Amino acid sequence: MLRNQLETYDLKNENLHSDEQRSEFRDGWPVVLAATFGVGVGLIGAPIFTLGTFIVPLSKTFGWTRTQVSLSSFCMVFGTIISAMFVGRIVDRFGARRIGIISLILLCAALVGMTQITADIRTFYFGLILLSLAGCGTSPIIWTRGVALWFDKNRGLAFGLTLAGTGIAGMVMPPFIGWVIAHHDWRAGYLGLAAATAVALIPVVLFFREPSDRELADRRSPLAQAQHAAGMALGEALRTRRFWQLGLVNFFVTSATSLLIIHLVPLLIGAGIGRSTAANLSAIMGATIIFGRFSTGYLMDRFHPPFVGCGYLLIAGLGVILIELALPNLVGVGIAIATFGLAAGAEVQLVAFMTSRYFGLKSYGQIYAVQFILFELGVGFGPAAAGRIFDAYGNYTNALYLCLAAFVVGGVTLAALGKPPKWQPN
């Protein structure tokens, strides 16, 4: 009798979880769609992916060197870093919707303002810093915070779909802005970015919002509702081993993937591969970044997340070995680049997902903000280190060794995180 009762209870519980999973996407898909648009035009989306498109026209117009224009990436990183903690604090207090909408409007205005820069390169740097401050509320801190409130059982996949906006922006926006600049000028390019931001604002205004208490009550058990307000405060999280383990993985892996993204084409050209072929091969990374977003999210919802992340990073480590052995064989190089794309696609939502699971949603914005600062530091450090190594040795071999070490150490450290806690209401 007792065994039958337990089996009946398990069956009911399984059906409840299945119904909850279906209801999450039934109710939350508009939020994910809107967040995908927000991520795509936000700071780590279109503005970063199109930065290189402006290098040649700005250099020709104002006589700036490539090095001078390339330093612009540090201006955007600087603005993002100094604003991240402020954004994390206000999103925990006021919610994601209000901050995201206001920041998109300000970002749109800042992009229009970029048309007013002059031959004094300091106006370009200052404009980019203002751009990053205006768009500080368009980072993944905002969009993942909003999506996390709608999803629990399918949170990994929801994060993957949301953050795929960066991959889509990387595929669509550079050709579009390049076409605009070719047919008009660089000022029109910034107006094109502003127009894309304005278009993305429409679904954000219409669909991006947090669930009401009544919606949570209709879809979730009382314990699951309470868990949305459970978790650690920032100070508590900073005192844990897991926070710094995750931060270590975040910084090392971001350094490696950003190094590979920025220096991949020069690396291939230096190995004797033609410029156009190298550019075509680099497109493989963009496609696999999107696949990495989806697949990582799907697998993290079904298996132990640290092991999933470790697997992707170790595969990328094998890719580093493969590209060193395969160059200039195009098939081997293409396979290696695909593994880099998987790692780059996995890294952002790995950190967002792990933050929500290991530290809860109580202070998610502030805790993820610190992790996002480490992410941005990695974005700046990795490419700069590779450039220094190339200048010193004339090749990228030692830079690839650093990438291999980062992927292996990152994967092992991630696997050692252990099982996430079951958050209970305070």
Residue, then its C-alpha position, 0 to 999 in steps of 0.5 A: m500500500l505504501r509503495n503504491q502511494l509513493e509511486t502515485y506521489d512520484l507520478k503526480n510530482e513528475n506530471l507537475h514538473s512536466d506541466e510547469q516546464r510547458s507553462e514556463f515557455r507558454d507564458g515566458w516566450p514573449v519575454v525571452l524574445a524581447a530579451t533576445f532583441g535587447v541583448g542583440v542591440g545592447l553593449i555586448g551585441a551590435p556596438i561591439f561586433t560593428l566596432g571593427t566596421f568603423i575602423v577603416p572609414l574613421s582612419k581614412t576620414f580623420g587620419w587616425t592610426r589603426t592602433q588609435v582606433s583599436l583602443s576604442s574597445f578599452c573605452m567601452v570596457f571601462g564604461t561598462i566596468i565602472s557602471a556594472m555594480f550600480v546597474g546590479r544594485i538598481v535592478d535588484r531594487f527596481g526590476a529589469r524592465r524599467i532599467g532596460i527600457i530607459s537604457l535602450i533609449l539613452l543608448c539610441a541617443a548616444l549612438v546618434g551623438m557619435t555622428q558629432i565626433t571630430a578629428d580630435i580622437r579624444t572626442f571619439y574616446f569620450g563618445l564611446i565612454l558616454l555610449s557605454l554609460a548610457g547603455c549600461g542597462t543593456s548588459p546581460i545583467i538586465w536581460t537574464r535577471g528578467v528571464a530568470l523570474w519566468f523560468d526555473k526548470n527551463r532556465g538554462l535553455a531560456f538563457g541560451l535563447t536570450l543570449a543568442g542575441t549576441g550571435i545573431a547580432g554578430m552575423v547580421m549587423p556587421p554586413f548591414i552597417g558595412w553596407v550602410i557605410a559603403h553607400h553613405d558614410w560612417r555617420a550613417g553607420y551610427l545612425g543605422l545602429a541607432a535605428a536598429t536599437a529603436v526597432a529593438l525597443i518595440p518588442v522590449v516595451l511590448f513584452f519584456r516584464e517581470p511576472s506578477d505575484r498572481e502569475l507566479a501563484d498560478r504557475r508555481s508552488p508556494l515554495a517555488q514562488a518563495q525561492h524567487a526571493a531567496g538566496m545570498a546577499l552580495g557580501e555573503a556570496l563574496r565570502t564563498r569559495r564557489f563565487w571565486q571559483l566561478g570568477l576564476v573560470n569566468f576571467f580565464v575562459t573569457s580571456a581565451t575566447s576573446l583572444l581567439i575571436i580578435h586574433l583568429v584571422p591574423l593567426l590564420i593569415g600568418a600560417g599561410i591561409g589567404r585573407s578571404t579564406a581566413a575571413n570565411l573560416s572565422a564565420i564558423m565561429g559565429a555560427t557555432i556560438i549560436f549553437g553553443r548558446f542553445s545546446t549548453g542551455y538545453l543540457m544544463d537543464r537536464f544534467h549537472p551544469p558544472f560537468v556540462g560546462c567542463g565538457y565544452l571547455l575541454i573540447a575547446g582545449l582539444g581544439v587549441i591542440l588541433i589548430e596548432l597541429a592542423l595549420p594550414n589544413l583547412v578541414g582541421v582548422g575549421i573543426a578547431i574553430a567550431t570548438f572555439g565557437l562552442a566555448a564562446g557560446a557557452e561561457v556567458q550563460l554558464v556564468a549567468f546560470m551558475t550565479s542564479r543556481y548557486f547564489g539564488l535570485k535575492s541579490y542576483g543583479q549585484i552578484y552577477a555584476v561582479q562576475f560581469i566585471l571579471f568577464e569584461l576584464g577578460v575581454g580586455f586582457g586576452p587580446a592585449a596579451a596576445g598582441r604583446i606575445f606576438d610582438a615579442y615572439g613573432n607568432y601566436t604559439n605561446a598565446l595558444y598555449l595560454c588558451l589551452a591552459a585557460f580552458v583546462v584549468g577553467g573546465v576542472t575548476l568548474a567541475a569542482l563546484g559541486k552540487p548547487p544548494k536548494w534555496q529555501p525562503n528566508 
